[in-house]
Amino acid sequence: MKRKIVLTALVAAFALDMAAQRISAKHEVIDCGSVLYEQPVTAKFELRNKGNELIIDTVRTSCGCATASYPRTSIMKGDNFTVEVTYDARQLGHFEKEVAVYSNASDKPFYLKMKGVVVDKLIDFTGKYDYTIGSVRTDNNNIEFDDVNVGDMPIQKIHIINSGSESVSPVVMHLPDYLTASVSPTTIAPGHTGVATITLNSLKLRDYGLTQSSVYLGMYPGDKVSADKEISVSAVLLPGFRNMSETQKHNAPVIKLSSETLDLGTFGDKDDKSGTIIIENNGKSRLDIRSMQMFTTGLKVKLNKSKLRPGESAKLKITAYKKQLKSARSKPRVLMITNDPAKPKVVIHVKVK
């Protein structure tokens, strides 16, 4: 009985300590982006005391090249406070500086991190910011990972300029499990630029062929999802033929198309236009058209045969719809995945005005 009382008291004390001492940060990691050599940069960490009265004992940085300033007076429950860390930028290249906040909140420090890259010259993006997303402008709102092999980790970048009147902290939201993203710098001041980096993990793609999704560029962590912040993402995963012998390659199927561009002319007063592509198997074994997908809405396909013996042909009818194509973000294309090792991916471009 005595042991149970002691255990209950310990659990209660632990729960009370957890409830009483809590620190949270708007950003536990701040990316400073590109920093000029020997031009010190300061990261301002915005924190909040969610527990009882907080007293910061000290703030330590991972090296003498970074210094920190912090409140020297007590911080009441619910109050916000700032820890500023300045890096001297006296070494070229990437940097990551860990910051440990020691306080009465816990026996263990609360960790923060600032990072970036020190350069001897800032290089401005020379492209155009043609797309409006939230309160910023970007050079693109459509990302395509083409010709991805299993095991690849390709990267795409979206350049950002803050065209608003207030600083923003962009974040890429609603990422599927095969995508990761980061934005540098963490905070972009009005008139300044940044870069969103999106990385694809091909090992997490489920199927060969086309995988499509949408992510959203929020203006701050926890921002609401809306259509004006959408970025469409597509990836084409190719089947692998690396382990095929020379004999297998010699006896493989060979796909041939009457054309890889279907020119339908103009819609005029019609709502849709159609055309036909002839597909032939000029190889020595059966040709399998494993999947057929469209990169955009506004297209419909009909294939009369998906398995072709050597010498056989098939007809692919493609129909384009005027109304739906008007809202398409990417060019109308049809994707085919085949078992032809020399041409596992076939793209048919559709031209229509």
Residue pairs with C-beta under 8 A, 6 or more apart in sequence:
19 51
20 51
20 52
21 51
21 52
21 54
21 104
21 105
21 106
22 49
22 50
22 51
22 105
23 47
23 48
23 49
23 50
23 51
23 54
23 101
23 103
23 105
23 110
24 47
24 48
24 50
25 45
25 46
25 47
25 48
25 110
25 112
26 45
26 46
26 47
26 48
26 169
26 221
27 45
27 46
27 169
27 186
27 221
28 45
28 111
28 112
28 113
29 112
29 113
29 114
29 115
29 186
30 43
30 44
30 45
30 112
30 113
30 114
30 115
30 185
30 186
30 187
31 114
31 115
31 116
31 182
31 183
31 184
31 185
31 186
32 41
32 43
32 87
32 114
32 115
32 116
32 185
32 186
33 116
33 117
33 184
33 185
33 194
33 195
34 116
34 117
34 119
34 122
34 123
35 41
35 87
35 89
35 116
35 117
35 118
35 119
36 89
36 118
36 119
36 120
36 121
36 122
37 89
37 90
37 92
37 118
37 119
37 120
38 88
38 89
38 90
39 89
40 86
40 87
40 88
40 89
41 86
41 87
41 89
41 116
42 84
42 85
42 86
42 87
43 84
43 85
43 86
43 87
43 114
44 82
44 83
44 84
45 82
45 83
45 84
45 85
45 99
45 112
46 80
46 82
47 80
47 81
47 82
47 83
47 101
48 78
48 79
48 80
48 81
49 75
49 76
49 77
49 78
49 79
49 80
49 81
49 105
50 77
50 78
51 77
51 105
52 77
53 74
53 75
53 76
53 77
54 74
54 75
54 76
54 77
54 103
54 104
54 105
55 74
55 75
55 103
55 104
56 70
56 71
56 72
56 75
56 101
56 102
56 103
57 102
57 103
57 104
58 102
59 68
59 69
59 70
59 83
59 85
59 99
59 100
59 101
59 102
60 68
60 99
60 100
60 102
60 109
61 67
61 68
61 85
61 97
61 98
61 99
61 100
62 97
62 98
62 99
63 97
65 87
65 88
65 90
65 91
65 97
66 85
66 86
66 87
66 88
66 97
66 99
66 114
67 85
67 86
68 83
68 84
68 85
68 86
68 99
69 83
69 84
70 81
70 82
70 83
70 84
70 101
71 81
71 82
75 81
83 99
83 101
83 112
85 97
85 99
85 112
85 114
87 95
87 97
87 114
87 116
89 95
89 118
91 118
92 118
92 119
92 120
93 117
93 118
94 115
94 116
94 117
94 118
95 115
95 116
95 117
95 118
96 113
96 114
96 115
97 113
97 114
97 115
98 111
98 112
98 113
99 111
99 112
99 113
99 114
100 109
100 110
100 111
100 112
101 109
101 110
101 111
101 112
102 109
103 110
116 184
116 185
124 193
125 139
125 159
125 193
127 139
127 159
128 139
129 137
129 138
129 139
129 159
129 160
129 161
129 163
130 137
130 139
131 137
131 138
131 139
131 140
131 141
132 163
132 228
133 141
133 217
133 228
133 229
133 230
133 231
134 168
134 217
134 218
134 219
134 223
134 228
134 229
135 162
135 163
135 164
135 166
135 168
135 219
136 160
136 161
136 162
136 163
136 164
136 168
136 170
136 188
136 217
136 219
137 160
137 161
137 163
138 158
138 159
138 160
138 161
138 196
138 217
139 158
139 159
140 158
140 159
140 231
141 158
141 230
141 231
141 232
141 329
142 231
142 232
142 233
142 234
142 329
142 330
143 156
143 158
143 198
143 231
143 232
143 233
143 234
144 156
144 233
144 234
144 235
144 236
144 330
145 154
145 156
145 200
145 233
145 234
145 235
145 236
146 236
147 236
147 238
147 345
148 154
148 200
148 202
148 205
148 235
148 236
148 237
148 238
149 202
149 237
149 238
149 240
150 202
150 203
150 237
150 240
151 202
151 203
152 200
152 202
153 199
153 200
153 201
153 202
154 199
154 200
154 202
155 197
155 198
155 199
155 200
156 197
156 198
156 200
157 195
157 196
157 197
157 198
158 195
158 196
158 198
158 217
158 231
159 193
159 194
159 195
160 170
160 183
160 188
160 193
160 194
160 195
160 196
160 217
161 191
161 192
161 193
161 194
162 168
162 188
162 189
162 190
162 191
162 192
162 193
162 194
163 190
163 191
164 190
165 190
166 190
167 187
167 188
167 189
167 190
168 187
168 188
168 219
168 220
169 183
169 186
169 187
169 188
169 219
169 220
169 221
170 183
170 188
170 194
170 196
170 217
170 218
170 219
170 220
171 183
171 217
171 218
171 220
171 221
171 223
172 181
172 182
172 183
172 196
172 198
172 215
172 216
172 217
172 218
172 231
173 215
173 216
173 217
173 218
173 223
173 225
174 214
174 215
174 216
174 225
175 181
175 215
176 213
176 215
177 204
178 200
178 201
178 202
178 204
178 205
178 211
178 235
179 198
179 199
179 200
179 201
179 213
179 215
179 233
180 198
180 199
180 201
181 196
181 197
181 198
181 199
181 215
182 196
182 197
183 194
183 195
183 196
183 197
184 194
184 195
184 197
185 194
188 194
196 217
198 215
198 233
200 235
202 235
202 237
205 211
205 235
205 237
207 237
207 291
208 237
208 238
208 239
208 290
208 291
208 337
209 236
209 237
209 290
209 291
209 293
209 335
209 337
210 234
210 235
210 236
210 291
210 293
210 295
210 335
211 234
211 235
211 236
211 237
212 232
212 233
212 234
212 235
212 295
213 232
213 233
214 230
214 231
214 232
214 233
215 230
215 231
215 233
216 225
216 226
216 229
216 230
216 231
217 229
217 231
218 224
218 225
218 229
223 229
232 329
232 330
234 295
234 330
236 335
236 345
238 337
238 344
238 345
239 290
239 337
239 339
239 344
241 249
241 341
241 344
244 252
244 341
249 341
250 284
251 283
251 284
251 285
252 283
252 284
252 285
252 339
252 340
252 341
252 342
253 281
253 283
253 284
253 285
253 286
253 287
253 288
253 308
253 310
253 338
253 339
253 340
254 281
254 282
254 283
254 287
254 340
254 342
254 343
255 279
255 280
255 281
255 282
255 283
255 287
255 338
255 340
255 343
255 346
256 279
256 280
256 281
256 282
257 277
257 278
257 279
257 280
257 346
257 348
258 277
258 278
258 279
259 277
259 348
260 346
260 347
260 348
260 349
261 348
261 349
261 350
261 351
262 275
262 277
262 318
262 348
262 349
262 350
262 351
263 275
263 351
263 352
264 273
264 274
264 275
264 320
264 350
264 351
264 352
265 273
265 352
265 353
266 352
266 353
267 273
267 320
267 322
267 352
267 353
270 322
271 321
271 322
271 323
272 319
272 320
272 321
272 322
273 319
273 320
273 322
273 352
274 317
274 318
274 319
274 320
275 317
275 318
276 315
276 316
276 317
276 318
277 315
277 316
277 318
277 348
278 313
278 314
278 315
278 316
279 289
279 303
279 308
279 313
279 314
279 315
279 316
280 308
280 311
280 312
280 313
281 287
281 308
281 309
281 310
281 311
281 312
281 313
282 310
282 311
283 310
283 340
284 310
285 310
286 307
286 308
286 309
286 310
287 307
287 308
287 309
287 312
287 338
287 339
287 340
288 306
288 307
288 338
288 339
289 303
289 306
289 307
289 308
289 314
289 336
289 337
289 338
290 337
290 338
290 339
291 335
291 336
291 337
292 301
292 303
292 306
292 334
292 335
292 336
292 337
293 334
293 335
294 301
294 332
294 333
294 334
294 335
295 330
295 331
295 332
295 333
295 334
295 335
296 325
296 328
296 329
296 330
296 331
296 332
296 333
297 324
297 325
297 327
297 328
298 320
298 321
298 322
298 323
298 324
298 325
298 326
298 327
298 328
298 332
299 318
299 319
299 320
299 321
299 325
299 332
299 334
299 350
300 318
300 319
300 321
301 316
301 317
301 318
301 319
301 334
302 316
302 317
302 319
303 314
303 315
303 316
303 317
304 314
304 315
305 312
305 314
305 315
306 314
308 314
316 334
316 348
318 334
318 348
318 350
320 332
320 350
320 352
325 332
325 352
331 349
331 350
332 349
332 350
332 352
333 347
333 348
333 349
333 350
334 347
334 348
334 350
335 345
335 346
335 347
336 345
336 346
336 347
336 348
337 344
337 345
337 346
338 344
338 345
338 346
